[in-house]
């Protein structure tokens, strides 16, 4: 009886801690920069991986889109720098 009560208590504490962590990560998304957003989306998709797989897939999709937008931004910035260097000559 004691062991099952102890296991139940440990499970409840882990679920409660996970819930608080997920809530704080979702709040942090509102003020995160691109790099932080990628990290937060990854943590969120892992947090929901088994409990809510569809939500996990949504975060994976959002993460992929964010990564692609960062890659495109870097490509555009690199192109602008190259063009600027040619124009200065």
Secondary structure, DSSP 8 states (H G I E B T S, - for coil): -HHHHHHHHHHHHHHHHHHHHHHHHHHHGGG--HHHHHHHHHHHHHHTTTT-HHHHHHHHHHHHHHHHHHHHHHHHHHHHHHHHHHHH-
